[in-house]
Amino acid sequence: MDYIIAGIASLGLFIYLIYALLRPEKF
């Protein structure tokens, strides 16, 4: 069960980093 939560968290962080790189004006 823990690996599912960790996977979702890491995936969300990865998407957040990609979004930050694509739209730097938002940050």
MODELLER restraints for C-alpha pairs under 7 A, 6 or more apart:
rsr = mdl.restraints
at = mdl.atoms
